[in-house]
Amino acid sequence: HLYLPKNLNVRVLVGVTGSVAALKLPVLVSELLQLSGVDVRVITTEHAKHFYNPSDVSVKIYTDKDEWELWTDRSDPVLHIELRRWADLLIIAPLDANTLGKIASGICDNLLTCVVRAWDTSRPLLFCPAMNTAMWLHPITAQQVSRLKEFGYVEIPCISKKLVCGDEGKGAMAEVSTIISAVRQYLPKSDESSQKT
Ligand SMILES: Cc1cc2nc3c(=O)[nH]c(=O)nc-3n(C[C@H](O)[C@H](O)[C@H](O)COP(=O)(O)O)c2cc1C
């Protein structure tokens, strides 16, 4: 299968979940594509689809349907395994409360959580929590975020601002510029210096 071509670029897989911050997917993808030597693909949850228009995203967006349609025969590839092999880096932005809880407990009931469950933990996995302040303040959030950090995943912390629901406080996804800077740290040094010039 030439399904997932290999090349020398750093292959960044973006996972997007059903937080209102998924509105920022188009800008996040376009800013990632401006980094040199980066290939980008997206995995979306079903609920995340509600928040962006796929025609505003110029890279392949994989859905749960793709996972199940790809496999009909034992010689067919399994998409979540193909994607975990393809990716050098996974960034989940936004990571909502639901998927945070699932990842913390090992649940893998969709394409994104299967990739995470099968992830090679020697490769970077960055996550950007995003949720309502009340959800953020619930004691289970800190427990689950710590769990993910114990796995070696890197938190890009949420920030305080007036949220779309009208509440004010912590829980908003980090700014796209912060996420891009975090991803840059994992790119080859030559890329970082070329970005600075
Ligand atoms: C308009 C709207 C906005 C939402 N925003 C958030 C959010 O910012 N963070 C969050 O954790 N959940 C949010 N939710 C709830 C999630 O969409 C819900 O928990 C869903 O089951 C998540 O599924 P997923 O993790 O598979 O994408 C929102 C729901 C709606 C309807």
The ligand as an ORCA input file, in Angstrom:
! r2SCAN-3c Opt
* xyz 0 1
  C     -21.324     24.112     21.837
  C     -20.529     23.129     22.657
  C     -19.276     23.479     23.110
  C     -18.528     22.584     23.867
  N     -17.286     22.955     24.303
  C     -16.590     22.106     25.072
  C     -15.310     22.469     25.555
  O     -14.782     23.564     25.266
  N     -14.629     21.587     26.307
  C     -15.150     20.369     26.646
  O     -14.473     19.634     27.358
  N     -16.349     19.975     26.190
  C     -17.076     20.802     25.410
  N     -18.310     20.404     24.939
  C     -18.797     19.060     25.265
  C     -18.190     17.997     24.332
  O     -18.479     18.310     22.980
  C     -18.783     16.616     24.687
  O     -18.267     16.206     25.947
  C     -18.495     15.566     23.641
  O     -19.026     14.327     24.081
  C     -17.009     15.412     23.343
  O     -16.792     14.331     22.469
  P     -15.335     14.022     21.894
  O     -14.383     14.068     23.050
  O     -15.453     12.649     21.318
  O     -15.038     15.028     20.839
  C     -19.066     21.289     24.169
  C     -20.319     20.951     23.682
  C     -21.052     21.843     22.955
  C     -22.412     21.439     22.458
*
